[in-house]
Amino acid sequence: MQAELTVLETYYKESPEVEAQNQKSKQANAILLPLLKQIFNEKDKDGNDIRMVKLREEFGGSMLTYAINRMIVEKDTEALKTGLLAAGVKILDSSANGITASQGVITMVITLRVADESKAIIDVTL
């Protein structure tokens, strides 16, 4: 018998997956998605990736929304900040639930829903 899904897991499961469409969205997604997978993906007993991140919405190049299949905690914000810096992205401002960063002509305002039990999402305004 399979365990009942939490509200958070149900939200993730029911979130449609989309592709970045706009050039700016594609550039931001190329930076963010690998970092988010590194932070959130888990491994099964055989060492295979368990997908925990998907791009849920792309608002015509102005915003990206990622759904995460577990609760986001403060250390995830720090891990994302560290990953962005390692990728050559400049951090302009940060807090426990947000990061403002830039690379080239792209500025990203990244908002993480930390400790939210109903939706684990990361919004990125471009």
C-alpha positions as CSV (number, residue, x, y, z in Angstrom):
1,M,0.0,0.0,0.0
2,Q,1.4,3.4,-1.0
3,A,1.5,6.2,1.5
4,E,-0.9,9.1,1.0
5,L,0.7,12.1,-0.7
6,T,1.1,15.3,1.4
7,V,-0.5,18.5,0.2
8,L,3.0,19.6,-1.0
9,E,3.6,16.4,-2.9
10,T,0.2,16.5,-4.5
11,Y,0.9,20.1,-5.7
12,Y,4.2,19.0,-7.2
13,K,2.6,16.0,-8.9
14,E,-0.3,18.0,-10.4
15,S,2.0,20.8,-11.6
16,P,2.3,20.7,-15.4
17,E,5.9,20.9,-16.7
18,V,6.7,23.5,-19.3
19,E,9.6,24.7,-21.3
20,A,11.2,28.1,-21.2
21,Q,10.0,30.0,-24.3
22,N,11.5,33.5,-24.3
23,Q,15.3,34.1,-24.8
24,K,15.6,35.7,-21.3
25,S,13.7,32.8,-19.7
26,K,15.9,30.3,-21.5
27,Q,19.1,32.0,-20.2
28,A,17.8,32.2,-16.7
29,N,16.5,28.6,-16.8
30,A,19.9,27.4,-18.1
31,I,21.5,28.9,-15.0
32,L,18.9,28.0,-12.4
33,L,17.6,24.5,-13.3
34,P,20.9,22.7,-13.0
35,L,21.5,24.4,-9.6
36,L,18.0,23.6,-8.4
37,K,18.4,19.9,-9.4
38,Q,21.7,19.8,-7.6
39,I,20.2,21.2,-4.4
40,F,16.8,19.3,-4.4
41,N,17.1,16.1,-6.4
42,E,17.6,13.0,-4.3
43,K,19.1,9.6,-5.1
44,D,17.3,6.2,-5.0
45,K,19.0,3.1,-3.5
46,D,20.7,2.5,-6.9
47,G,22.1,6.0,-7.1
48,N,19.7,7.2,-9.8
49,D,18.3,10.7,-9.6
50,I,14.8,11.2,-8.2
51,R,13.4,14.3,-9.9
52,M,12.3,16.8,-7.3
53,V,12.3,20.0,-9.5
54,K,10.3,21.1,-12.5
55,L,9.6,24.3,-14.3
56,R,5.9,24.8,-13.7
57,E,5.2,28.1,-15.4
58,E,6.8,30.5,-17.8
59,F,5.1,33.9,-18.1
60,G,6.2,35.1,-21.5
61,G,9.8,35.8,-20.3
62,S,8.9,37.9,-17.3
63,M,8.8,35.2,-14.7
64,L,9.6,31.5,-14.1
65,T,8.0,29.3,-11.4
66,Y,9.7,26.1,-10.2
67,A,7.8,23.4,-8.3
68,I,9.8,21.5,-5.7
69,N,8.8,18.1,-4.3
70,R,9.7,18.7,-0.7
71,M,9.6,21.6,1.7
72,I,12.1,24.4,1.1
73,V,14.2,25.2,4.1
74,E,16.6,28.2,4.8
75,K,19.7,26.1,4.0
76,D,18.4,25.7,0.4
77,T,18.5,29.5,0.0
78,E,22.2,29.5,1.1
79,A,23.0,26.5,-1.2
80,L,21.4,28.4,-4.2
81,K,23.3,31.5,-3.3
82,T,26.6,29.5,-3.2
83,G,25.7,27.8,-6.5
84,L,24.9,31.1,-8.2
85,L,28.2,32.6,-7.1
86,A,30.1,29.5,-8.3
87,A,28.4,29.9,-11.7
88,G,29.6,33.5,-12.0
89,V,26.4,35.2,-11.1
90,K,26.6,38.4,-9.1
91,I,24.5,38.5,-5.9
92,L,23.0,42.0,-5.4
93,D,20.9,41.3,-2.3
94,S,19.8,38.3,-0.3
95,S,17.6,37.2,2.7
96,A,16.4,33.9,4.1
97,N,13.7,33.6,1.4
98,G,15.1,35.6,-1.5
99,I,18.0,36.5,-3.7
100,T,18.5,39.3,-6.2
101,A,21.1,38.3,-8.7
102,S,22.4,39.4,-12.1
103,Q,24.5,37.9,-14.9
104,G,25.1,40.0,-18.0
105,V,21.9,41.7,-18.9
106,I,19.7,39.4,-16.9
107,T,18.6,40.4,-13.4
108,M,16.7,37.7,-11.4
109,V,14.6,38.3,-8.3
110,I,14.4,34.8,-6.8
111,T,11.7,34.2,-4.1
112,L,11.6,30.9,-2.3
113,R,8.6,29.8,-0.2
114,V,10.6,28.7,2.8
115,A,8.8,26.4,5.3
116,D,5.5,26.5,3.3
117,E,3.7,23.1,3.9
118,S,1.2,23.6,1.0
119,K,3.4,24.8,-1.9
120,A,7.1,24.5,-2.4
121,I,7.8,26.9,-5.2
122,I,10.5,29.2,-6.3
123,D,9.4,32.3,-8.3
124,V,11.9,34.1,-10.5
125,T,11.1,37.5,-11.8
126,L,13.2,38.6,-14.7
